[in-house]
Amino acid sequence: MIIPAIDIIDGQTVRLFKGDYNQVTYYDQTPASLVDDYSKNGAELIHIVDLQGAKDIKRRQLSLIGNLSTSTDALIQTGGGIRSEQDVAELLEAGAGRVVIGSLAIKEPEVVSTWVQKFGPEKIVLALDVALGEQGQKWLPTQAWQQGGQVLLEDVLDQYLAVNIQHILCTDISRDGTLQGSNHQLYAELQQKYPQLTWQASGGIGSLQDISRVAQTGVAGIIVGKALLDGKFTLKEAQSCWLAE
């Protein structure tokens, strides 16, 4: 499926270039208007990232996310700076359908594994942001890409498979926000190696051809953010392209 993405800072719709907070683009469309538009055009799942909360957990936009979640029939998955079990519980209580956990899932897999068990695999999405090494290694930087890491994606996945993790959102950092094409080879490899997981591909989608290539990998869904905001194609066009494969 096509999963529209909305990134928010101070209640506004934004996009970062390669995760860089110093390279922010602001959009006129409000998060509420986008959720409404995407829902009316058939989105079953919408991805909302609280970039403000990711940088400063004291500034999490919980009220806004709650309002967005309860305003639509689409399932909302959301994250940004999740640091505690209480953070997960608050988002779910506010109306989010799933909570996305990024850097903490890499740094403290034992803790996050207990959340998967408590809330259920359907309520948790692991966001694994990949920085590819020279030999094709899949390194996982932490803290919103601001720190380098020496953790491999495969090692992290092995820990979570033991608690029946289901949903994995994987982003190729080098492609995110660039509109230069998705790393479909990466997703094809991951889908083949871990077919039991529900993969969401993310990063670099700039054309309908990019969507076709990712659809052919067999992943369950693809995150599309900047391309929709910039009018590269419509959600309906993206959905038709996805279904055609």
Buried (B, 14 or more C-beta within 10 A) or exposed (E): BBBBBBBBBEEBBBBBBEBEBEEBBEBEEBBBEBBBBBBEBEBBBBBBBBBBBBBEBEBBBBEBBBBBBEBBEBBBBBBBBBBEBEBBBBBBEBBBBBBBBBBBBBBEBEBBBEBBEEBEBEBBBBBBBBBBEEEEEBBBBBBBBEEEBEBBBEEBBEBBEEBEBBBBBBBBBBBBBBBEBBBBEBBBBBBEEBEEBBBBBBBBBBBBEBBBBBBEBBBBBBBBBBBBBEEBBEBEBBBBBBEEE
